[in-house]
Amino acid sequence: MSNLVKLALLGAALLCAAHSPVALAAGGGGGGGGMGPSAPSSPRRDPAAEYQAGIAAINAHNYREAVRHLRAARRALPNDGVVNYALGVAYSGDNDKQEAREAFERSTRAANAPAAAWLQLGLVELELGNRDAAIAQQAALASAIAACDAACGDARRAQLQAAHDQLAQALAPPAEPAPAPATTGWNFPSVEQGRAAYAEAVGLINQDRFADAYAAFDRAREAVGPEPDVLNYLGFTSRKMGRLDDALAYYRTALHLDPNHLGATEYLGELYIQMGDLNRARSQLAHLDDLCAYGCAQREELSRWIERSE
């Protein structure tokens, strides 16, 4: 079964999924169902569920509860840009500016930082009386806009520009009251919107529109948080756009959260082949052999990739 057919089947399954906050976690991620055993249960709290609970608490203005959930999500992915951004928003709402600044700083250092992370960091610095630090965030946004190429995309460029303009307005004399950091800049999509974005992305992949699919999967991640299926397909679309380092990071993060994820295991093997590392690709195949005792589509697909490359 081809990857595109498997993607379409997964997208259809998502649209029919029960309205559970973690419905996306049931997806195979690599396309197609295998006979392999499911991943063993883990005593760790599900970071995607904690993220979604934190966003729900932010939207209910229960910022202390949001901090509790989002700190739990960050323990699983301490350097994730989206999780740290959400935690910064929660700390800002709880009037803990120092912790908010630290969370926003972590967010801006991540490859997947929302554009509003620099805006919110600048606004917090203004509230703390650090105008020069806020100006530095405006300069960082200007640099990001200048570096935003075709792979970056129009949507991302527009977000960066909006964040830059809002921070410039906050910095401009006469000083206007700074917008409330907990309610300005970047809106958290709902889980339902994330599910719709995921299904949209599947359709875009089937049309070979990988940059648009990446943007849609990114919206899904903003809604559901660090979910392995979404991270797996962010890696897939990154590969298709030639962004191999980004793809490697996404696959590794997905496998950090779910070491037995069939799709990420397969796709990481395919990426290693693209990078000229057949030995690591064979290691991924060996892992699929362990996971798929009676064979599975992911194991067969990676095996074909290796055979063609030998």
N, C-alpha and C positions, 0 to 999 in steps of 0.2 A: 504494500500500500504506500503511495507516495506521501511525502510530508504535507503537500498541499491538501490532499484528501483528508489526511488525518487531522489537520488544522481545522478544516471545515466541520468535521464530525465533532471535534472538541468545542468549537464555537456553538454548534447547535445544542450540544449538551448543556453548555453554560446558560443559554437562553431559557432552557427548561428547568434549570436548577431551582431548588427550594430557596426561599428568600432568607437564607441564613447568612450572618455576617462573615462567615468563613467559607461560603459556598465554593469560591474559586479553588480552595485547597484540594478539592476532590478531583480536579483535572489531572490528566496524565502528564501534561506539560511537554512531553516529547512526541505526542501524537500517537494514537493507536493504543490499544490495550494489550498488555502482556499477560503471561501466566505466572510472572514472578511474584514472590511474596510481598505483601505490603510492608512499608517501613515499620519497624518496631516503635511502640509508643514511647514517648519521652516524658520524663517528669518535669521538663522545663515548660514554662508557660508559653503559649503560642504567641510569638511576637506580632503576627498579623492581627490576631484577635485583640491583643493588648493595644495595638495602634488604633484599631477601629473603635475600641471602647474609649480611648483617649480623645479621639476626634469627636465622638458623640458627647463626651463631657465638655469639651471646648464649646461645641455648638449650644450646649445647655448652660453655658457660663459657669460651669462647676470646675473651676480651674485647678483647684487642689486635687480633686479626683482625677482630672486629666493628667496632672503631673505624675501621680502614682502609676497610672497605666502606661504612660509614655516612657517613664524611667524603666519599667519592666521591658518594654520593647527595645529600648536602647541597650539594655544589658546583652541582648542577643546580637545587635549590630551597632556597636558603640560609635562608629564613624559614618553611619548612613546619613546622607544629607536631608532626606525627607523626614526621617524620624527626629533628627535633632532640630529641624526647623519647627516641627509641630511641638516639640518639648519647649522650645524657646517661646512660642506663642502662649503655651500654657503657663510658663513661669511669668511672662509679662502680664497675663491676665491676673495672676496671683500676686502681682506687684513685687516680685522678686527679681529685680533688674540685674543683679550680679549673675545669678544663675541663668537668666535669659540671655545675657551677653555671651556667657560661655557656650551655651547651646547653639546660638546663632553663629558664633565663631567656628564651632565644629562643623556646622552645616556648610558654611562658605568654603571650607577646605575640601569638601567632598565633590566627587565628579557629578553626582546627581543632585546638587543643591538647587532648590527652587530659586528662581530669579529674585523673589521677594526676601530671601535670606539676607542679602546685602542691604536691602532697604530697611528691614527690621533691625538689623545690627546697627545701622546708622542712626535710626530713630532712638534706639536704646542708648547709644553713646551720647546723643543730644540730651536725653533726659538725665544722664549721669554727669552732664556738664563737660563732655569730651568732644568739643566741636571739631578739633583737628582729626580725631578718629572717625567722626561722621563724614568729614570731607574725604578721607581716605577710602571710605566705602563707596562714595559717589565716583571717585576715580576708578575704583575696581569695576564698577558697573560700566563705566565708559570703555574700559579696556575689554571687558567681556563682549560688549556690543561690537566693537571694532573687530574682534576675533571671531565673531559669529558668522561662519561661512555657510555654504549650501547644506552641508551635513548638519550643521546646527539647526537650520530651519527657520522659516518665517515666524512660526508661532513662538519659538523660544526668543527670537530677536525682539518681537513685540513685547514679550514679558519683561525682558531686560530693559527695554526702553521705557516702559511704564514705570518700573521700579526706579530707574534713574531719574525720571521726571518728577516723581513724587518726592524723592529724597532731595532733589534740587529745590523743590518748592518749600520743603521744610527748612532748608538751609538759607533760603533767600531772605534778605532784609526787606521791609520790617518783618521781624520774626512772627510767623503765624504759630498758633498753638500746634504742637506736633500731634499728628493723628494717633489714636490709640493703637499701640502695636498689636494688640490681640485681635483687632478687627480690620486691619488695613492690609492691602497688598495682594495676598494670595488666598483665594477661597478654597476650602477643603471640599472636594466633591463627595457626594454620598456614595455608599456602597452600591446602590442601584446604578448610579452614573458610572461607577467603575466597571460594573458588569457590562453595561452597554458599550463602554469604550473598548473593553476586551473583545466583545463580539465584533465591533467595528474593525478592530485591528486584524482579526482573523480574515475578514473579507478583503482588507487592503493587501495582506500578504498574498492572497490568492490572485490578486491583480499585479503582483510584483511591485507594489508601491511601498517600498520598505521604509522610506523616511517618514511617510504619513503613518504607517503602521507603528513605527517606533514611538511617534508622538502620542498615538492612541494608547499604546501599552503603558507609556509614561503616565498618562491620565489615570489609567486603571491602577497603577502603583500608588499614585497620590491618594486614591480612594481606599485601597485595601491594605496598603503598607507593605512590609517585607514579606511577600508571598512567593514561594519558589516557582510556581508556574509562570507568574508574570515576569519574574527576574529571568527565567529561562528564555522567554520569548524576547525580552529586551536584548539578551545576548544573541539570539538568532537574528534579529533585525540589524543589530550592530555588525554582525559578521557580513550580512548581505550588503551593507554599506561600506565595507572595507575597514571598519573600526575594530580591528582585531584585539587591541589591548582592552578596549571597553568591553568587548564580548567576553574576554577571559575573566574580567572582574565580575561580570554579571553571573557567569556560570559558577564561578567559585563561591559567590555569595549564596546562590541557590543551593549548592551542595553543602555549604556550611549549615544552612537551615535544615536541609533534608539530604543527608549523605547518600540515600538510596533512591534519589529522584531519577527515574529512568530517562526522561527526556534530556535533562541537563548532563547526565553521564554520557549519553550518546553524542549530544551536540558538542560537548567539550572534547570528545575524541575526534570529531570531525574538524574542530578548530585546530587541534594539535597537528592534524594532517596538513591543513592549510599553512601552518607555521613550520612545516618540515620536520616535525618531531614524531616519527612513526612509533618509537618506543613508548612514548606516553600514550599515544592512541591505542596501542595494544594493551596497555595497562587498563585503559577505560573499557576495552572489550572484555578483558578478564573479569573486571568488576561486574559487567553485565552478565557474563556467564554465571557468576555467583547469584545474581539477583533473579535471573530468568532460568530456573532449573529446567524448564521444558521449552525454552526458546521464547523469544518475544520480538516484536517488530523492531524495537530499538537495537537489539543485539544484531539482528540480521542486516539492518541498514548500515551500521557501523562496520560490520564485517565486509560488506560490499565496498565501502569506501577504502578500507585497508587493502583489499585485494587489488583494486584499481590503481593503488599508489605504489604497490610493491614492484 
